[in-house]
Amino acid sequence: KKRYFERFGVTNKKIKISKKVIWIHAASIGEFKSSDIIIDRYHADFYIVVTTTTKTAANYIKLYYNEKVTHQYIPFDIPFWCSNFLNFWKPKLILWIESDIWPNMLKIINDKKINCFYINARISPKSYKKWKYFKNLYSKSLNTFNKILAQSLNDLKRIEILSGRKIQYIGNLKLSNNN
C-alpha cells in the first residue's frame, strides 16, 4: 500500500543518477533470479533499476540486492503512466526477462527508440494456446524488441510461430554460471 503510487509511473525516490541507467523488468522473484549474472557484472558501471509486479520479489530484492539496484513496481500498462516512468528513469537499455508482456509499455519504449532486449524469453504451452487468440497483439509487442533470446528450444519454436520473428537460443540464465 505504501508504494502503490509506483504503479502510476511515479517514484518518491530522491536520487541523483550520474551513470547510464539499465532497466531490468522481471515480473516475479523467479524471473528476477535470472538477472543475477547481469546485475553482478554491470552494477558497478551502470545505475540499475529493477521493476517487478510482486511484493515477494520486492522484498527479496531489498534483502539481497539493495546495494546494487533500485527497485520499483512496474506501472500499470496505461500509456500516460508508462511515459511517466520512462521520462523519470530515462533508461539507455532495457532488459525484459522471461514472459511478462506489457503491450503499451513496449510500444512506448519502441516509440522512444530505447534499446530493449527480451532475454531468457519463454512462453508456456498454456500461454501459447491463449496468445494464439491474440497473435497480432503478441507479434506486434514482440516486434518492439531489438533482439529476443529464448531460454529453451521449445520456447524458441513457440515464440517464432507467434511472432513471425527469427530469434536466438541462449539457454536458461537461471542455470548459468556467474564465473
OpenMM code with the backbone's topology and positions (N, CA, C; nanometers):
from openmm import Vec3, app, unit

residues = "LYS LYS ARG TYR PHE GLU ARG PHE GLY VAL THR ASN LYS LYS ILE LYS ILE SER LYS LYS VAL ILE TRP ILE HIS ALA ALA SER ILE GLY GLU PHE LYS SER SER ASP ILE ILE ILE ASP ARG TYR HIS ALA ASP PHE TYR ILE VAL VAL THR THR THR THR LYS THR ALA ALA ASN TYR ILE LYS LEU TYR TYR ASN GLU LYS VAL THR HIS GLN TYR ILE PRO PHE ASP ILE PRO PHE TRP CYS SER ASN PHE LEU ASN PHE TRP LYS PRO LYS LEU ILE LEU TRP ILE GLU SER ASP ILE TRP PRO ASN MET LEU LYS ILE ILE ASN ASP LYS LYS ILE ASN CYS PHE TYR ILE ASN ALA ARG ILE SER PRO LYS SER TYR LYS LYS TRP LYS TYR PHE LYS ASN LEU TYR SER LYS SER LEU ASN THR PHE ASN LYS ILE LEU ALA GLN SER LEU ASN ASP LEU LYS ARG ILE GLU ILE LEU SER GLY ARG LYS ILE GLN TYR ILE GLY ASN LEU LYS LEU SER ASN ASN ASN".split()
positions = [
    Vec3(0.0818, -0.1199, 0.0000),
    Vec3(0.0000, 0.0000, 0.0000),
    Vec3(0.0861, 0.1261, 0.0000),
    Vec3(0.1997, 0.1199, 0.0676),
    Vec3(0.2856, 0.2375, 0.0783),
    Vec3(0.3470, 0.2771, -0.0558),
    Vec3(0.3612, 0.1813, -0.1448),
    Vec3(0.4286, 0.2077, -0.2719),
    Vec3(0.3330, 0.1995, -0.3917),
    Vec3(0.2050, 0.2077, -0.3669),
    Vec3(0.1049, 0.1936, -0.4718),
    Vec3(0.1217, 0.2962, -0.5836),
    Vec3(0.1651, 0.4171, -0.5489),
    Vec3(0.1823, 0.5241, -0.6475),
    Vec3(0.2819, 0.4864, -0.7569),
    Vec3(0.3727, 0.3925, -0.7272),
    Vec3(0.4683, 0.3490, -0.8286),
    Vec3(0.3965, 0.2856, -0.9471),
    Vec3(0.2788, 0.2284, -0.9218),
    Vec3(0.2018, 0.1660, -1.0296),
    Vec3(0.1463, 0.2702, -1.1271),
    Vec3(0.1624, 0.3982, -1.0926),
    Vec3(0.1227, 0.5077, -1.1813),
    Vec3(0.2440, 0.5725, -1.2468),
    Vec3(0.3592, 0.5058, -1.2379),
    Vec3(0.4803, 0.5552, -1.3024),
    Vec3(0.5521, 0.6633, -1.2249),
    Vec3(0.5188, 0.6802, -1.0973),
    Vec3(0.5758, 0.7846, -1.0132),
    Vec3(0.6703, 0.7199, -0.9122),
    Vec3(0.7723, 0.7925, -0.8749),
    Vec3(0.8612, 0.7452, -0.7687),
    Vec3(0.8786, 0.8547, -0.6657),
    Vec3(0.9005, 0.8147, -0.5417),
    Vec3(0.9302, 0.9148, -0.4384),
    Vec3(1.0787, 0.9148, -0.4054),
    Vec3(1.1557, 0.8403, -0.4801),
    Vec3(1.2988, 0.8307, -0.4558),
    Vec3(1.3672, 0.9620, -0.4953),
    Vec3(1.4469, 1.0132, -0.4054),
    Vec3(1.5251, 1.1346, -0.4313),
    Vec3(1.6654, 1.0878, -0.4699),
    Vec3(1.6883, 1.0787, -0.5994),
    Vec3(1.8098, 1.0173, -0.6485),
    Vec3(1.8812, 1.1123, -0.7437),
    Vec3(2.0122, 1.1153, -0.7295),
    Vec3(2.0950, 1.1845, -0.8291),
    Vec3(2.1660, 1.0738, -0.9057),
    Vec3(2.1281, 1.0573, -1.0293),
    Vec3(2.1836, 0.9494, -1.1111),
    Vec3(2.2967, 1.0059, -1.1967),
    Vec3(2.4167, 0.9514, -1.1769),
    Vec3(2.5321, 1.0004, -1.2525),
    Vec3(2.5800, 0.8994, -1.3570),
    Vec3(2.5182, 0.7809, -1.3587),
    Vec3(2.5553, 0.6771, -1.4546),
    Vec3(2.4399, 0.6545, -1.5514),
    Vec3(2.4698, 0.5891, -1.6616),
    Vec3(2.3639, 0.5481, -1.7529),
    Vec3(2.2768, 0.4440, -1.6830),
    Vec3(2.1474, 0.4483, -1.7142),
    Vec3(2.0509, 0.3608, -1.6478),
    Vec3(2.0194, 0.2392, -1.7335),
    Vec3(2.0279, 0.1231, -1.6701),
    Vec3(1.9775, -0.0013, -1.7287),
    Vec3(1.8528, -0.0368, -1.6498),
    Vec3(1.7452, -0.0625, -1.7203),
    Vec3(1.6206, -0.1046, -1.6559),
    Vec3(1.6015, -0.2530, -1.6844),
    Vec3(1.5837, -0.3301, -1.5782),
    Vec3(1.5537, -0.4728, -1.5899),
    Vec3(1.4117, -0.4947, -1.5408),
    Vec3(1.3272, -0.5540, -1.6254),
    Vec3(1.1924, -0.5898, -1.5811),
    Vec3(1.1821, -0.7409, -1.5666),
    Vec3(1.1478, -0.7822, -1.4461),
    Vec3(1.1279, -0.9234, -1.4141),
    Vec3(1.0030, -0.9306, -1.3268),
    Vec3(0.8983, -0.9923, -1.3751),
    Vec3(0.7694, -0.9878, -1.3060),
    Vec3(0.7753, -1.0370, -1.1617),
    Vec3(0.8411, -1.1485, -1.1402),
    Vec3(0.8371, -1.2108, -1.0075),
    Vec3(0.9779, -1.2479, -0.9617),
    Vec3(0.9850, -1.3057, -0.8434),
    Vec3(1.1138, -1.3430, -0.7852),
    Vec3(1.1879, -1.4457, -0.8718),
    Vec3(1.1143, -1.5416, -0.9272),
    Vec3(1.1768, -1.6426, -1.0124),
    Vec3(1.2393, -1.5816, -1.1358),
    Vec3(1.1676, -1.4906, -1.1998),
    Vec3(1.2218, -1.4222, -1.3164),
    Vec3(1.3385, -1.3324, -1.2772),
    Vec3(1.3264, -1.2660, -1.1629),
    Vec3(1.4344, -1.1788, -1.1171),
    Vec3(1.5647, -1.2561, -1.0995),
    Vec3(1.5562, -1.3769, -1.0489),
    Vec3(1.6770, -1.4562, -1.0260),
    Vec3(1.7547, -1.4803, -1.1551),
    Vec3(1.6860, -1.4715, -1.2686),
    Vec3(1.7538, -1.4842, -1.3977),
    Vec3(1.8489, -1.3684, -1.4243),
    Vec3(1.8283, -1.2571, -1.3572),
    Vec3(1.9090, -1.1380, -1.3834),
    Vec3(2.0336, -1.1285, -1.2958),
    Vec3(2.0540, -1.2243, -1.2090),
    Vec3(2.1665, -1.2205, -1.1151),
    Vec3(2.3007, -1.1992, -1.1849),
    Vec3(2.3270, -1.2747, -1.2885),
    Vec3(2.4552, -1.2647, -1.3600),
    Vec3(2.4727, -1.1260, -1.4227),
    Vec3(2.3648, -1.0681, -1.4708),
    Vec3(2.3695, -0.9353, -1.5331),
    Vec3(2.3985, -0.8286, -1.4274),
    Vec3(2.3260, -0.8360, -1.3167),
    Vec3(2.3457, -0.7384, -1.2089),
    Vec3(2.4878, -0.7452, -1.1552),
    Vec3(2.5367, -0.8655, -1.1305),
    Vec3(2.6727, -0.8798, -1.0770),
    Vec3(2.7775, -0.8207, -1.1701),
    Vec3(2.7584, -0.8349, -1.2988),
    Vec3(2.8582, -0.7866, -1.3943),
    Vec3(2.8506, -0.6367, -1.4210),
    Vec3(2.7313, -0.5753, -1.4068),
    Vec3(2.7156, -0.4375, -1.4530),
    Vec3(2.6788, -0.3343, -1.3468),
    Vec3(2.6495, -0.3752, -1.2235),
    Vec3(2.6032, -0.2772, -1.1247),
    Vec3(2.7081, -0.1716, -1.0910),
    Vec3(2.8340, -0.2024, -1.1039),
    Vec3(2.9382, -0.1042, -1.0722),
    Vec3(2.9470, 0.0070, -1.1777),
    Vec3(2.9127, -0.0244, -1.3016),
    Vec3(2.9288, 0.0718, -1.4114),
    Vec3(2.7987, 0.1403, -1.4536),
    Vec3(2.6853, 0.0859, -1.4126),
    Vec3(2.5557, 0.1398, -1.4528),
    Vec3(2.4642, 0.1512, -1.3314),
    Vec3(2.3692, 0.2412, -1.3410),
    Vec3(2.2649, 0.2507, -1.2402),
    Vec3(2.1558, 0.1540, -1.2851),
    Vec3(2.1234, 0.0558, -1.2029),
    Vec3(2.0271, -0.0469, -1.2430),
    Vec3(1.8964, -0.0302, -1.1667),
    Vec3(1.7905, -0.0137, -1.2438),
    Vec3(1.6548, -0.0078, -1.1897),
    Vec3(1.5896, -0.1409, -1.2238),
    Vec3(1.5286, -0.2034, -1.1243),
    Vec3(1.4586, -0.3302, -1.1454),
    Vec3(1.3118, -0.3089, -1.1145),
    Vec3(1.2256, -0.3521, -1.2064),
    Vec3(1.0822, -0.3498, -1.1787),
    Vec3(1.0312, -0.4924, -1.1683),
    Vec3(0.9340, -0.5081, -1.0805),
    Vec3(0.8640, -0.6352, -1.0643),
    Vec3(0.7166, -0.6037, -1.0435),
    Vec3(0.6379, -0.7101, -1.0308),
    Vec3(0.4947, -0.6912, -1.0031),
    Vec3(0.4546, -0.7470, -0.8678),
    Vec3(0.5432, -0.8203, -0.8016),
    Vec3(0.5047, -0.8865, -0.6769),
    Vec3(0.5796, -0.8302, -0.5560),
    Vec3(0.5122, -0.8330, -0.4425),
    Vec3(0.5719, -0.7881, -0.3164),
    Vec3(0.6848, -0.8824, -0.2744),
    Vec3(0.6673, -1.0114, -0.3004),
    Vec3(0.7704, -1.1095, -0.2657),
    Vec3(0.9016, -1.0756, -0.3362),
    Vec3(0.8936, -1.0424, -0.4645),
    Vec3(1.0137, -1.0049, -0.5393),
    Vec3(1.0731, -0.8758, -0.4839),
    Vec3(0.9886, -0.7791, -0.4522),
    Vec3(1.0376, -0.6524, -0.3962),
    Vec3(1.1117, -0.6763, -0.2656),
    Vec3(1.0567, -0.7593, -0.1801),
    Vec3(1.1214, -0.7895, -0.0516),
    Vec3(1.2541, -0.8620, -0.0719),
    Vec3(1.2581, -0.9557, -0.1651),
    Vec3(1.3808, -1.0306, -0.1953),
    Vec3(1.4900, -0.9358, -0.2454),
    Vec3(1.4530, -0.8464, -0.3343),
    Vec3(1.5493, -0.7508, -0.3895),
    Vec3(1.6023, -0.6597, -0.2796),
    Vec3(1.5142, -0.6121, -0.1933),
    Vec3(1.5567, -0.5254, -0.0829),
    Vec3(1.6530, -0.5992, 0.0099),
    Vec3(1.6262, -0.7250, 0.0361),
    Vec3(1.7072, -0.8038, 0.1276),
    Vec3(1.8457, -0.8374, 0.0709),
    Vec3(1.8498, -0.8759, -0.0585),
    Vec3(1.9743, -0.9274, -0.1161),
    Vec3(2.0441, -0.8362, -0.2176),
    Vec3(1.9754, -0.7365, -0.2706),
    Vec3(2.0336, -0.6563, -0.3790),
    Vec3(2.0248, -0.5059, -0.3544),
    Vec3(1.9892, -0.4664, -0.2368),
    Vec3(1.9640, -0.3257, -0.2065),
    Vec3(2.0824, -0.2347, -0.2395),
    Vec3(2.2031, -0.2852, -0.2292),
    Vec3(2.3227, -0.2050, -0.2574),
    Vec3(2.3560, -0.2003, -0.4071),
    Vec3(2.2942, -0.2877, -0.4851),
    Vec3(2.3290, -0.2975, -0.6273),
    Vec3(2.2233, -0.2382, -0.7201),
    Vec3(2.0967, -0.2398, -0.6790),
    Vec3(1.9885, -0.1960, -0.7675),
    Vec3(1.8873, -0.1121, -0.6900),
    Vec3(1.8060, -0.0414, -0.7664),
    Vec3(1.6900, 0.0278, -0.7111),
    Vec3(1.5669, -0.0449, -0.7614),
    Vec3(1.4775, -0.0785, -0.6707),
    Vec3(1.3547, -0.1485, -0.7090),
    Vec3(1.2383, -0.0506, -0.7184),
    Vec3(1.1536, -0.0748, -0.8167),
    Vec3(1.0268, -0.0039, -0.8283),
    Vec3(0.9274, -0.1008, -0.8906),
    Vec3(0.8007, -0.0882, -0.8525),
    Vec3(0.6977, -0.1680, -0.9180),
    Vec3(0.6739, -0.1123, -1.0570),
    Vec3(0.6546, -0.2013, -1.1531),
    Vec3(0.6274, -0.1552, -1.2898),
    Vec3(0.4912, -0.0861, -1.2911),
    Vec3(0.4799, 0.0235, -1.3646),
    Vec3(0.3491, 0.0897, -1.3694),
    Vec3(0.2468, 0.0048, -1.4454),
    Vec3(0.1207, 0.0280, -1.4128),
    Vec3(0.0146, -0.0360, -1.4898),
    Vec3(0.0326, 0.0013, -1.6369),
    Vec3(-0.0126, -0.0844, -1.7255),
    Vec3(0.0119, -0.0689, -1.8689),
    Vec3(-0.0810, 0.0356, -1.9330),
    Vec3(-0.0780, 0.1543, -1.8769),
    Vec3(-0.1543, 0.2690, -1.9265),
    Vec3(-0.0522, 0.3667, -1.9847),
    Vec3(-0.0685, 0.4076, -2.1113),
    Vec3(0.0344, 0.4887, -2.1770),
    Vec3(0.0881, 0.6068, -2.0956),
    Vec3(0.0021, 0.6848, -2.0344),
    Vec3(0.0473, 0.8017, -1.9588),
    Vec3(0.1376, 0.7608, -1.8430),
    Vec3(0.1004, 0.6552, -1.7719),
    Vec3(0.1791, 0.6098, -1.6575),
    Vec3(0.3110, 0.5471, -1.7032),
    Vec3(0.3067, 0.4764, -1.8157),
    Vec3(0.4300, 0.4199, -1.8716),
    Vec3(0.5266, 0.5324, -1.9105),
    Vec3(0.4736, 0.6357, -1.9726),
    Vec3(0.5567, 0.7505, -2.0111),
    Vec3(0.6160, 0.8195, -1.8888),
    Vec3(0.5355, 0.8349, -1.7826),
    Vec3(0.5881, 0.8943, -1.6581),
    Vec3(0.7111, 0.8188, -1.6107),
    Vec3(0.6998, 0.6881, -1.6080),
    Vec3(0.8093, 0.6028, -1.5616),
    Vec3(0.9336, 0.6221, -1.6491),
    Vec3(0.9160, 0.6105, -1.7797),
    Vec3(1.0300, 0.6226, -1.8718),
    Vec3(1.0918, 0.7624, -1.8692),
    Vec3(1.0088, 0.8639, -1.8564),
    Vec3(1.0606, 1.0007, -1.8520),
    Vec3(1.1399, 1.0284, -1.7240),
    Vec3(1.1027, 0.9629, -1.6141),
    Vec3(1.1776, 0.9811, -1.4904),
    Vec3(1.3114, 0.9080, -1.4957),
    Vec3(1.3092, 0.7797, -1.5308),
    Vec3(1.4302, 0.6975, -1.5237),
    Vec3(1.5221, 0.7153, -1.6442),
    Vec3(1.4678, 0.7456, -1.7603),
    Vec3(1.5473, 0.7646, -1.8823),
    Vec3(1.6472, 0.6509, -1.9077),
    Vec3(1.5988, 0.5276, -1.9138),
    Vec3(1.6919, 0.4156, -1.9355),
    Vec3(1.7553, 0.4205, -2.0738),
    Vec3(1.8803, 0.3781, -2.0794),
    Vec3(1.9527, 0.3682, -2.2073),
    Vec3(1.9402, 0.2282, -2.2651),
    Vec3(1.9111, 0.1319, -2.1775),
    Vec3(1.8957, -0.0077, -2.2185),
    Vec3(1.7909, -0.0719, -2.1299),
    Vec3(1.7060, -0.1544, -2.1914),
    Vec3(1.6033, -0.2261, -2.1166),
    Vec3(1.6189, -0.3751, -2.1433),
    Vec3(1.6191, -0.4515, -2.0352),
    Vec3(1.6260, -0.5970, -2.0431),
    Vec3(1.4968, -0.6530, -1.9860),
    Vec3(1.4173, -0.7128, -2.0722),
    Vec3(1.2870, -0.7695, -2.0359),
    Vec3(1.3093, -0.9182, -2.0160),
    Vec3(1.2733, -0.9702, -1.8999),
    Vec3(1.3075, -1.1083, -1.8676),
    Vec3(1.1852, -1.1996, -1.8649),
    Vec3(1.1944, -1.3075, -1.9350),
    Vec3(1.1070, -1.4252, -1.9375),
    Vec3(0.9733, -1.4099, -2.0070),
    Vec3(0.8663, -1.3642, -1.9415),
    Vec3(0.7371, -1.3834, -2.0085),
    Vec3(0.6324, -1.2748, -1.9874),
    Vec3(0.6614, -1.1710, -1.9176),
    Vec3(0.5631, -1.0698, -1.8794),
    Vec3(0.5527, -0.9628, -1.9886),
    Vec3(0.4522, -0.9720, -2.0742),
    Vec3(0.4393, -0.8810, -2.1887),
    Vec3(0.3402, -0.7684, -2.1558),
    Vec3(0.3862, -0.6431, -2.1694),
    Vec3(0.3068, -0.5233, -2.1439),
    Vec3(0.3008, -0.4435, -2.2756),
    Vec3(0.1996, -0.4654, -2.3580),
    Vec3(0.1954, -0.4062, -2.4927),
    Vec3(0.2113, -0.2543, -2.4992),
    Vec3(0.1443, -0.1800, -2.4127),
    Vec3(0.1557, -0.0334, -2.4181),
    Vec3(0.2957, 0.0128, -2.3807),
    Vec3(0.3506, -0.0437, -2.2746),
    Vec3(0.4862, -0.0064, -2.2336),
    Vec3(0.5857, -0.0371, -2.3457),
    Vec3(0.5728, -0.1540, -2.4061),
    Vec3(0.6652, -0.1916, -2.5130),
    Vec3(0.6523, -0.0989, -2.6336),
    Vec3(0.5311, -0.0563, -2.6646),
    Vec3(0.5110, 0.0368, -2.7757),
    Vec3(0.5790, 0.1705, -2.7472),
    Vec3(0.5640, 0.2187, -2.6255),
    Vec3(0.6249, 0.3477, -2.5896),
    Vec3(0.7771, 0.3373, -2.5902),
    Vec3(0.8296, 0.2272, -2.5408),
    Vec3(0.9744, 0.2039, -2.5456),
    Vec3(1.0222, 0.2091, -2.6901),
    Vec3(0.9488, 0.1434, -2.7774),
    Vec3(0.9831, 0.1423, -2.9194),
    Vec3(0.9732, 0.2830, -2.9790),
    Vec3(0.8668, 0.3550, -2.9456),
    Vec3(0.8495, 0.4917, -2.9962),
    Vec3(0.9639, 0.5833, -2.9523),
    Vec3(1.0147, 0.5602, -2.8318),
    Vec3(1.1252, 0.6409, -2.7792),
    Vec3(1.2613, 0.5913, -2.8289),
    Vec3(1.2586, 0.4828, -2.9051),
    Vec3(1.3798, 0.4250, -2.9640),
    Vec3(1.4842, 0.3863, -2.8579),
    Vec3(1.4359, 0.3264, -2.7502),
    Vec3(1.5248, 0.2771, -2.6449),
    Vec3(1.5577, 0.1312, -2.6773),
    Vec3(1.6847, 0.0964, -2.6725),
    Vec3(1.7234, -0.0429, -2.6969),
    Vec3(1.6597, -0.1325, -2.5916),
    Vec3(1.5921, -0.2369, -2.6391),
    Vec3(1.5188, -0.3257, -2.5495),
    Vec3(1.5362, -0.4695, -2.5962),
    Vec3(1.5869, -0.5535, -2.5060),
    Vec3(1.6127, -0.6937, -2.5377),
    Vec3(1.5245, -0.7829, -2.4506),
    Vec3(1.4675, -0.8837, -2.5127),
    Vec3(1.3839, -0.9818, -2.4430),
    Vec3(1.4727, -1.1023, -2.4179),
    Vec3(1.5173, -1.1171, -2.2931),
    Vec3(1.6127, -1.2233, -2.2621),
    Vec3(1.5491, -1.3307, -2.1742),
    Vec3(1.6045, -1.4500, -2.1880),
    Vec3(1.5513, -1.5662, -2.1167),
    Vec3(1.4031, -1.5834, -2.1509),
    Vec3(1.3693, -1.5474, -2.2735),
    Vec3(1.2299, -1.5472, -2.3184),
    Vec3(1.1687, -1.6866, -2.3117),
    Vec3(1.0459, -1.6889, -2.2638),
    Vec3(0.9759, -1.8163, -2.2569),
    Vec3(0.8263, -1.7933, -2.2744),
    Vec3(0.7596, -1.8987, -2.3169),
    Vec3(0.6144, -1.8992, -2.3231),
    Vec3(0.5698, -2.0430, -2.2997),
    Vec3(0.4942, -2.0616, -2.1954),
    Vec3(0.4492, -2.1963, -2.1593),
    Vec3(0.3490, -2.2463, -2.2629),
    Vec3(0.3302, -2.3776, -2.2718),
    Vec3(0.2298, -2.4308, -2.3646),
    Vec3(0.0901, -2.3721, -2.3385),
    Vec3(0.0562, -2.3516, -2.2121),
    Vec3(-0.0741, -2.2941, -2.1767),
    Vec3(-0.0858, -2.1491, -2.2262),
    Vec3(0.0177, -2.0682, -2.2025),
    Vec3(0.0175, -1.9295, -2.2508),
    Vec3(0.0198, -1.9242, -2.4027),
    Vec3(0.0917, -2.0167, -2.4630),
    Vec3(0.0974, -2.0235, -2.6085),
    Vec3(-0.0433, -2.0404, -2.6673),
    Vec3(-0.1216, -2.1297, -2.6092),
    Vec3(-0.2590, -2.1508, -2.6566),
    Vec3(-0.3427, -2.0243, -2.6413),
    Vec3(-0.3251, -1.9532, -2.5297),
    Vec3(-0.4005, -1.8290, -2.5074),
    Vec3(-0.3565, -1.7202, -2.6051),
    Vec3(-0.2242, -1.7042, -2.6233),
    Vec3(-0.1742, -1.5995, -2.7116),
    Vec3(-0.2098, -1.6260, -2.8580),
    Vec3(-0.2376, -1.7490, -2.8948),
    Vec3(-0.2774, -1.7775, -3.0333),
    Vec3(-0.4027, -1.6992, -3.0703),
    Vec3(-0.4888, -1.6717, -2.9722),
    Vec3(-0.6101, -1.5927, -2.9976),
    Vec3(-0.5802, -1.4442, -3.0129),
    Vec3(-0.4640, -1.4017, -2.9644),
    Vec3(-0.4222, -1.2617, -2.9723),
    Vec3(-0.2878, -1.2516, -3.0430),
    Vec3(-0.2724, -1.3329, -3.1453),
    Vec3(-0.1444, -1.3448, -3.2149),
    Vec3(-0.0940, -1.2103, -3.2677),
    Vec3(-0.1834, -1.1286, -3.3222),
    Vec3(-0.1408, -0.9986, -3.3759),
    Vec3(-0.0848, -0.9086, -3.2668),
    Vec3(-0.1493, -0.9054, -3.1511),
    Vec3(-0.1014, -0.8239, -3.0400),
    Vec3(0.0324, -0.8766, -2.9893),
    Vec3(0.0443, -1.0082, -2.9767),
    Vec3(0.1692, -1.0691, -2.9308),
    Vec3(0.2824, -1.0373, -3.0290),
    Vec3(0.2544, -1.0572, -3.1563),
    Vec3(0.3544, -1.0330, -3.2597),
    Vec3(0.3967, -0.8861, -3.2612),
    Vec3(0.2997, -0.7978, -3.2550),
    Vec3(0.3275, -0.6544, -3.2554),
    Vec3(0.4116, -0.6160, -3.1324),
    Vec3(0.3779, -0.6717, -3.0168),
    Vec3(0.4530, -0.6434, -2.8943),
    Vec3(0.5962, -0.6942, -2.9053),
    Vec3(0.6134, -0.8151, -2.9548),
    Vec3(0.7476, -0.8717, -2.9647),
    Vec3(0.8320, -0.8054, -3.0724),
    Vec3(0.7693, -0.7457, -3.1700),
    Vec3(0.8445, -0.6760, -3.2744),
    Vec3(0.9057, -0.5459, -3.2245),
    Vec3(0.8739, -0.5060, -3.1017),
    Vec3(0.9357, -0.3863, -3.0444),
    Vec3(1.0751, -0.4153, -2.9887),
    Vec3(1.1067, -0.5432, -2.9656),
    Vec3(1.2379, -0.5790, -2.9096),
    Vec3(1.3454, -0.5772, -3.0172),
    Vec3(1.4638, -0.5270, -2.9814),
    Vec3(1.5768, -0.5298, -3.0728),
    Vec3(1.6229, -0.6724, -3.0981),
    Vec3(1.6181, -0.7533, -2.9927),
    Vec3(1.6617, -0.8924, -3.0037),
    Vec3(1.5841, -0.9747, -2.9023),
    Vec3(1.5559, -1.1002, -2.9388),
    Vec3(1.4883, -1.1936, -2.8489),
    Vec3(1.5776, -1.3161, -2.8334),
    Vec3(1.6021, -1.3528, -2.7076),
    Vec3(1.6882, -1.4663, -2.6749),
    Vec3(1.6085, -1.5647, -2.5894),
    Vec3(1.5802, -1.6817, -2.6449),
    Vec3(1.4953, -1.7806, -2.5780),
    Vec3(1.5736, -1.8667, -2.4800),
    Vec3(1.5045, -1.9124, -2.3755),
    Vec3(1.5697, -1.9963, -2.2751),
    Vec3(1.5648, -2.1441, -2.3088),
    Vec3(1.4797, -2.1853, -2.4025),
    Vec3(1.4768, -2.3259, -2.4446),
    Vec3(1.4413, -2.3332, -2.5928),
    Vec3(1.4708, -2.4467, -2.6521),
    Vec3(1.4374, -2.4646, -2.7940),
    Vec3(1.2859, -2.4713, -2.8135),
    Vec3(1.2137, -2.5262, -2.7167),
    Vec3(1.0670, -2.5284, -2.7255),
    Vec3(1.0098, -2.3872, -2.7200),
    Vec3(1.0645, -2.3039, -2.6311),
    Vec3(1.0198, -2.1647, -2.6234),
    Vec3(1.0514, -2.0921, -2.7534),
    Vec3(1.1701, -2.1151, -2.8061),
    Vec3(1.2101, -2.0531, -2.9319),
    Vec3(1.1079, -2.0847, -3.0414),
    Vec3(1.0717, -2.2097, -3.0523),
    Vec3(0.9782, -2.2530, -3.1560),
    Vec3(0.8404, -2.1866, -3.1385),
    Vec3(0.7885, -2.1870, -3.0154),
    Vec3(0.6567, -2.1266, -2.9905),
    Vec3(0.6587, -1.9764, -3.0162),
    Vec3(0.7650, -1.9088, -2.9705),
    Vec3(0.7742, -1.7641, -2.9894),
    Vec3(0.7896, -1.7295, -3.1372),
    Vec3(0.8682, -1.8062, -3.2103),
    Vec3(0.8830, -1.7807, -3.3542),
    Vec3(0.7503, -1.7983, -3.4266),
    Vec3(0.6734, -1.8995, -3.3910),
    Vec3(0.5439, -1.9224, -3.4556),
    Vec3(0.4493, -1.8048, -3.4295),
    Vec3(0.4431, -1.7586, -3.3057),
    Vec3(0.3521, -1.6492, -3.2715),
    Vec3(0.3981, -1.5132, -3.3222),
    Vec3(0.5288, -1.4910, -3.3209),
    Vec3(0.5784, -1.3574, -3.3544),
    Vec3(0.6175, -1.3416, -3.5003),
    Vec3(0.6446, -1.4526, -3.5670),
    Vec3(0.6916, -1.4437, -3.7048),
    Vec3(0.8345, -1.3922, -3.7143),
    Vec3(0.9061, -1.3936, -3.6033),
    Vec3(1.0439, -1.3443, -3.5983),
    Vec3(1.1424, -1.4574, -3.5842),
    Vec3(1.2610, -1.4359, -3.6326),
    Vec3(1.3719, -1.5273, -3.6099),
    Vec3(1.4351, -1.4851, -3.4781),
    Vec3(1.4446, -1.5775, -3.3835),
    Vec3(1.5038, -1.5448, -3.2548),
    Vec3(1.6199, -1.6396, -3.2266),
    Vec3(1.6928, -1.6116, -3.1197),
    Vec3(1.8096, -1.6919, -3.0865),
    Vec3(1.7872, -1.7695, -2.9575),
    Vec3(1.8593, -1.8789, -2.9457),
    Vec3(1.8555, -1.9621, -2.8262),
    Vec3(1.9828, -1.9377, -2.7460),
    Vec3(1.9680, -1.9071, -2.6155),
    Vec3(2.0864, -1.8867, -2.5301),
    Vec3(2.0895, -1.9809, -2.4109),
    Vec3(1.9818, -2.0506, -2.3854),
    Vec3(1.9740, -2.1339, -2.2661),
    Vec3(1.9145, -2.0549, -2.1510),
    Vec3(1.8922, -2.1232, -2.0409),
    Vec3(1.8272, -2.0635, -1.9263),
    Vec3(1.9294, -1.9895, -1.8392),
    Vec3(1.9116, -1.8583, -1.8239),
    Vec3(2.0041, -1.7787, -1.7436),
    Vec3(2.0067, -1.8223, -1.5974),
    Vec3(1.8971, -1.8779, -1.5480),
    Vec3(1.8940, -1.9246, -1.4090),
    Vec3(1.9951, -2.0356, -1.3851),
    Vec3(2.0315, -2.1038, -1.4926),
    Vec3(2.1261, -2.2147, -1.4815),
    Vec3(2.2678, -2.1740, -1.5179),
    Vec3(2.2877, -2.0476, -1.5489),
    Vec3(2.4207, -2.0010, -1.5908),
    Vec3(2.5143, -1.9922, -1.4714),
    Vec3(2.6402, -2.0048, -1.5016),
    Vec3(2.7443, -1.9949, -1.4005),
    Vec3(2.7964, -1.8524, -1.4010),
    Vec3(2.8024, -1.7896, -1.2881),
    Vec3(2.8409, -1.6495, -1.2778),
    Vec3(2.9923, -1.6286, -1.2684),
    Vec3(3.0712, -1.7206, -1.3184),
    Vec3(3.2177, -1.7056, -1.3131),
    Vec3(3.2717, -1.6338, -1.4338),
] * unit.nanometer
topology = app.Topology()
chain = topology.addChain("A")
for resn in residues:
    res = topology.addResidue(resn, chain)
    for name in ("N", "CA", "C"):
        topology.addAtom(name, app.Element.getBySymbol(name[0]), res)
